[in-house]
Amino acid sequence: MAPLTLSSACYAAGYATGVVAFAWMAKRRRLATSGMLSVMAAGLIGGLVCANIAQFVFAHSEGKSVLGGIAGGYLTVIFYKRHLGIRRGTGDLFAVALSAGEAVGRFGCYFGGCCYGKACGVPWAIWQHGAWRHPAQLYMAAASAVILAILLRYDRKRPPENALFFLQGVLYCASRFTIEFFRETNVTALGLSTAQWACIAGELFFGVMLVKLLTTTRRERVAILTTEQAA
């Protein structure tokens, strides 16, 4: 049995944090049921499988792609919920879980030496892979913590279901796109990495979905208010 390393301990803590955050959010939304726990498990499994596949296909290496995991988990949950006949939105639960888990789990990347940054001379540079580099893993952990804080603050306004999920997607893609400039990555088309192109696609998808959701909700509220005034 392989010994437990600091890196693997952080990864485990990240997954545990995500699960706890999901359960807390489910209880907050009154969705803490056995069926919802199975949805979480399905999303986790689907996300892990697709994270490994995406990393192998696009980076030609072992490991996990967070962007691939998000996409895989999203599709898995959609099909699994249809199978169970669950209609209520669950994206907000995953949004909080992803941000919380990422904020902790990225320390596993830091101690493991993966997802490292470009060589630089900034005062906060860290020594990895034979050079002083940007602590890109800590940048991503900090970004996820900030996103989590924004989501929890926005949740106080009681937005429509899945608004947190789409907002998290917008914020994550924007932050990841920016941090990629400080990571050691392979540039593809127009000076951008594969992950950055994925972030652009994700930004468009989540942005459109968020605007569509908020617009539809606003129209429904106006229609209800108009009906009440007419009565």
Long-range contacts (C-beta under 8 A, 24 or more apart in sequence): 5-111, 5-112, 6-111, 7-108, 7-109, 7-111, 7-112, 8-108, 8-112, 9-108, 10-104, 10-105, 10-107, 10-108, 10-110, 10-111, 11-105, 11-108, 13-104, 13-105, 13-107, 13-108, 14-101, 14-102, 14-103, 14-104, 14-105, 14-106, 14-107, 14-108, 15-44, 15-101, 15-105, 17-100, 17-101, 17-103, 17-104, 17-105, 18-97, 18-98, 18-100, 18-101, 18-102, 18-105, 19-44, 19-97, 19-101, 20-100, 21-96, 21-97, 21-99, 21-100, 21-101, 22-93, 22-94, 22-96, 22-97, 24-96, 25-92, 25-93, 25-96, 25-97, 26-93, 29-92, 29-93, 29-161, 31-88, 31-90, 31-93, 35-84, 35-86, 36-86, 36-90, 36-93, 38-80, 38-84, 39-77, 39-80, 39-81, 39-84, 39-86, 39-90, 40-93, 40-94, 40-97, 42-76, 42-77, 42-80, 43-73, 43-74, 43-76, 43-77, 43-80, 43-94, 44-73, 45-76, 46-72, 46-73, 46-75, 46-76, 46-77, 46-80, 47-72, 47-73, 47-76, 48-72, 50-75, 50-76, 58-194, 59-194, 63-114, 65-195, 66-102, 66-176, 67-176, 67-195, 67-198, 67-199, 67-202, 70-98, 70-169, 70-172, 70-202, 88-161, 89-161, 89-162, 89-165, 91-161, 91-162, 91-164, 91-165, 91-166, 92-155, 92-161, 92-162, 92-163, 92-164, 92-165, 94-165, 95-151, 95-164, 95-165, 95-167, 95-168, 95-169, 96-148, 96-151, 96-152, 96-164, 96-168, 98-144, 98-168, 98-172, 99-144, 99-145, 99-147, 99-148, 99-151, 99-168, 99-172, 100-144, 100-148, 102-140, 102-141, 102-144, 103-141, 103-142, 103-144, 103-145, 103-148, 104-141, 106-137, 106-138, 106-140, 106-141, 106-144, 107-137, 107-138, 107-141, 109-137, 109-140, 110-135, 110-137, 110-138, 110-141, 115-140, 115-183, 116-183, 116-184, 117-182, 117-183, 117-184, 118-182, 118-183, 118-184, 120-182, 129-184, 133-184, 134-182, 134-183, 136-179, 136-182, 136-183, 136-184, 139-179, 139-182, 140-175, 140-176, 140-179, 143-172, 143-175, 143-176, 143-179, 144-172, 144-175, 146-175, 147-171, 147-172, 147-175, 159-214, 160-213, 160-214, 160-217, 162-209, 162-213, 163-210, 163-213, 163-214, 166-206, 166-207, 166-209, 166-210, 166-213, 167-206, 167-210, 168-206, 169-202, 169-203, 169-205, 169-206, 169-209, 169-210, 170-203, 170-206, 170-207, 170-210, 172-202, 173-199, 173-200, 173-202, 173-203, 173-206, 174-199, 174-203, 177-203
